[in-house]
Amino acid sequence: MTGGLRNLVIERPRSALRAFLRTESAGGIVLMAAAVAALAVANSPLSAAYFAALKTYVGPLSVSHWINDGLMAIFFLLVGLEVKRELFEGQLSTWERRVLPGAAAAGGMIVPALIFAAFNIGDAVTIRGWAIPSATDIAFALGVLTLLGPRVPVSLKVFLTAVAIIDDLGAIVIIALFYTAGLNLAALGIAVLLVALLYGFNRFGVRSLWPYLIVGAGVWTAMLLSGVHATLAGVAVALTIPLAPAHPHVDDRFSPLLRLEHAIAGWVAFAIVPVFGFANAGLTFANVTADMLVSPTVLGIALGLFVGKQVGVFGVIRLMKALRLADYPAHASALQVYGVALLCGIGFTMSLFIGGLSYASDIYLDEVKLGVLGGSLLSGIVGTAVLRAACRETPKD
């Protein structure tokens, strides 16, 4: 009986992770299609209607704000759920498992930020975008890995997922600390009290999701009014959702956190993130000039993603291997790890999101789109080429 339970415990996370990877990968392919559609529409006769629709107000917010502040709060809710699950029972549940992806993610955030700062250090306006190239888009990156099929070791996909999750956690901290407007202390106080109420639900054993979601809507509203970016409400609510089921001997599938994660994962992957991509990737090429291509913002973002990510991620991994602090993921060669480090330069969703927080001017936002698209495309193409070459040399997992 004990052996059967052990097998069940080992097999369940593996199956859940594989299902998660499949969802994220498929979502990445849909996101690619949404980005291409946005570029096509923005450069078609429908361009004026596309941009006008995004600026149309529905109630107190424009369509663009409903997408970026409302729908993306659900995206951040999912990110928070995944981070909590991975930290407590998944790939980041022990310090040994956290060391390599944690160090790689840190390097992959610091070096791109430094590259961006090097190009923009003298400009008080553009320097606000220093965090834009620090983010990795897990859906896009895993979508690219999927195109390579089973030739890529599963351990590399797990490693990339872990790096991207830690990267997302870092981005959440950055947004909270550096992209908060003037605070409305009364609204912020209400948000804190509501989060405390959610924590109380958890401590007193409330396992129904509806109380968390109803109060969570109040947290989002209070955050929106407080000056702290409203999407962070999703993370705050996620961290209060119980991970354990109501009774210790009940199947983990009845865990409130897992039930909520499974309920919204498909919506996020196939609806919310593609809608965000379609709304934010639209760049009119007629507005692109030679000066824009070499502007500090574009170069800082593009080179931060393409050069900074690979140097930061792979450089840290090589250093830790040289110091015998960690080794490559199982069955992965140095060239394959380098290819994954390149894919970390795909920064689409979170990079565009931080870009929208950094600048209000359409001119700067166009430069953000150009830099993110250019750096992400270059990282994806070169990373795919490197991994294809590596996979021909290394047996599949």
N, C-alpha and C positions, 0 to 999 in steps of 0.2 A: 504493500500500500504506500509506504514511504517513497519507494522508487517511482511509483506512478505519479505521486504528487510532485516529486522533483522534476520529472519529465514534463509535467504540465506547466510548472513554474518556468522552466527553461524555454519551452516551446511557445508559450503565449506571447512574451515580448517579441520573440523573433518574428512570429506571424504578424503581430501588430505593426512591427517596424516595416516589414515587407509591404503590407497594405498601405502604410503611410507613404513609403517611397513611391509606390505606384500612383497614388493620388497626387502627390506633389509633382511627379514627372509629367503625368497627363495634364495637370493644371498648367505646368510650364509651357507645354505645347500650345494650349489654348491662349495663354498670355502672349506668346509670340504672335499668334494670329491676330489678337486684339491690337498689339502694337503696330503691326503692319497695316491693319484696317484704319487705325488712327492716322497714320502717315498718309495713306491713300486719300482719306476723306479730307484731311487738312490741305491737300494739294489738288483738290478737285473743285468743280463748281459748287459743291456743297460746303466749302470751307467757311463762308460767312455764316451760314445757318448753324454749323457745328460749334463755332466759337460763341455765337449769340445764345445758343441753347445752354451752354455751360454757365453763362452769366445771368441767365433768367432766374428770378427769385421765385421760390416756392415757399410761402410762409416767411419765416424770419431769415432764411438762408438761401443763397443761390444754389443751383443744381451742383455746381462744382464743390461748394462747401458741404452740401449734404453727402456727396461722395467721399470727399477727403476727411471730413470730420465725423460723419455719421457711419457710412458703410465701413470705412477703414477702422472704426472702433471695434467692429466685429472681427476684422482681420487681426487686430492687436489682442482681442480676447482669445482667439485661437493660438496666437503666438505665446501668450501668457500660460495657457493651458499646457501647451507642448513643453515649454520651459520647465514648468512645475513638475510635469510627469517625468521628463528626462532627468531632472535633478534628484528626484526621490526614488525612481525605480527603473530608469532607462539607461541610456548610454553615458549619462553624466552623473550616475548615482554614487560613484566612488572617486576619490581624489586621483587614483591611478588612471581612471578613464578620462578625467577632466584635464589632466596636465597637458597632453599634446594638443588636442583641439583648442584648449583654452589659450595656450601660449601662441599657437598659430593664429587664432582669431585676434589676439591682442596685437601681434605684429602686423596683421592684415588691416587693422584699423589705424594704427599709429603712423606707419610709413606713408599710406595714401594721404592722410591729413597733413603730414609734413611736406609732401610734394605740392599739394594744393597751396599751403601757406607760403611756400617758396615763391610761387608765381603771384600771389596776391597780398603779400605782407604789407605793402605800402598803401593799400586801398581799404579804407574803413568800411566801405559798403560790401565789396566782393568777398572780403575775408570772412564774412558771416557764413559763407558756404563751406567752411573748412571740413565739415563732417560729411559732405555729400559723397565723396568717393570712398568712404570708410565702410559702406554697407555691401553685403552680398545678397543677391536674390536667390533664395533657395529653390524656388519653383523653376526659374529659368535654368539654373545650373544643373539641377537634377534632370530637367527636360533634355538638356544636351547630353548628359550621361546616358539617358535612356536610348537616345539615337544610336549609341555604340553597342547596345545590346548586352548579352551576358559575358562578353569578353572582358568587361570591367569587373574586377573583384568586388564582391558585396561589401567587403571591409572599407573600400574607398568611398562607396556611397554612404556608408554609416559615418565615416570620418567627415565627409563633406557636410552631411546633415548636422553633425555635432558642431562643426565650425560655424555653420550658418546660424544655428540656434544661439550659440554664445554671441555671435556677431549681432543678432537681433536684440539680445539682452543688452549689449553695449549701446546699440542705437537707442533703445528705450531710455537708458540712463542719460545719454547725451541730450535727447529731446527734452527730458524732464529738467535737466540742469541748465541748458544753454538756449533753448528755444521756447521759453515761457515769457509771455507778455506781462504787462503790468497786472499785479494780482488784485483780485477782488477778495479780500480776506473773509468776508461774510460767506460768499459762495464756496470758497475753499474750505471753510470750517464745516459747512453743511456736507460737502463731499467727504471730508474726513469722518464725520459722525456716521454717515451712511456706510462707509467702508467698515467702520467699527461694528456697526449693526450686522453686516454680513459676516464678519469674523465671529460675532456672537452666535449667529446661526450655525456656523461650523462647529464651534465649541460645544454647543448644546445639542448637537446631533441631528440638525435639520438636513435631510437627504433629498427632499423634493427640490427640483431645480427652479420652480416658478418663483419662490420668494427671492432667490438670488437674482433672477432676471428682472423682476419688477423693481426691486431696490436698485439693481444695477443701472436701470434706465434713469433713475433719479441721480445716481452718481455721475452718469454721462452728462445730464443736464447741468448739474452743479459745476462740473469741470468746465463745461463750455462757457459758463458765465464767470468762472473764476480767473481766467487768463492762462491757466495750465492747459496744455493742448488736450482737447476732449478725448482723443483716441487713447490717451493713457488710462482713461477710465476702464477700458477693456482689460488692460493688464491688471489693474488694481482688483477688479472683480474676479478675474481668473484665479488670482492667488488665494482667494477666499473659498473657492469651490472645493468641497471635500474630495480627496483622492481615494480614501478608503470607503468600501461599501458600508451599509448600515450595520452589518454583522460580520465578524472576522472570518466566518466559515462560508460566506456567500461568495459566489463567483465574482471575480473582479469586473466582469462586464456590467455589473450593477453599480459600479462606482459612479457617482454623480459627475466627476470630472471626465471620465471616459465616455459616458453617455452624451454629455454636452459636446465634447470634442468630435465624436463621430457624427453627431447631428449637424454640426456647422461646417465640418471640414470640406465636404463636397460643395456647399454653397460658396465658401471662401475661395476654393481653388477654381471653380468653374463659373462663378458669377461675379463675386465682389472684386477680386483682384483683376480679372479681365476688364470689368467696367472701369476700375481705377486706371488701368493701363490705357484703355481707349480714351478716357477723359484727359489724361495727362501727357500722353506721348505725341499728341498732334503737333507737329512742327511744320510750318510752311517754308518750303525750301526757297521760295522766292525772297524770303526775308534774310536768307543766309548770305553773308558777304565774305569777301576775302579777309577783311579785318576781323570778323567774328570768328573765323576758323583759327586764328592765331591769338585770340583774346586770352588774357590770363585766366578767366573763368573756365573757358572751354579746355584749354591746355591743362589747367590744374586738375579738372575732373577727369578728362580722358586719360592723361598720363598717370594720375593717381590710381585709377581703376586698373589700367593695363600694366603699368610698371610697378606701382606701389604695392598692389595686392600680391603679385607673384614674388616680389622681393621680400615683403613682410611675412607672408605665409611660408613660402619655401625656405627662405633664409632662416627663420626661427626653427623650422623642422630640422634642417641640416645642422644647425648649431646644437640642438638638443641631442641629435644622434651622435654628433662628434663628441659631446660631453658625456655620452652614455646615460643620459637622463630619460630617453625614450627611443623607440624604434619606429620604423615605418609601419603603417597598417598591414595586417596579415596578407601575405601573398601579393603584395604590391611592390613594384620596382621603383627606383628613384625617378625614372622618367614618368611613370604613371602619377606619382605624387606631385611632380612638377606640373603635369597636365591639369591636375585638380586644382593646384594653386593658381593656375591661369584662369580656370573657370570661376574662381572666387572673385575675379574682376568683373563678373557680370553683376551689376549693381542696380538693376532696373527699378523695381518697385520702391524699396526703401530709399534709394538715392533720389528718385523723383519726389518722393514724399518730403524728405529733408530739404530738397531744393525749394519746394513750395513754402516751407517754413522760413527759409533763409531770405527770400527776395519777394517783393511785391510787384516790381516792374516787369512788364511783359518782355522787355528786351533781355533782362537777366534770366528770366524763365526760359526763353528760347535758347539762350546760351547753355543753361543747365540741361535742357533736352538734348541739344547737340552734343555736349560733352558726355552725357550718360549713354546716349545711343552709340556714339563713336567708340568710347572706351569699352562698353559692354560687347559691342559687335566684334571688335578686335580681339578681346579676351576670349569670346566664344569660338571664333574661327581658329585662332592659334591654339587654344586649349584643345579643341577637337582634333586638330591635325597632330598635335603632340601625343594625345591619347591613342589615336589610330595607329601611329607609328609604334608606340609603346606596346599596344595590345598585340601587334604582329610579332613582337619579340618575347612576350611573356605568356605562359599558359594561362588559360582562364581559370577562375576560382572554382 
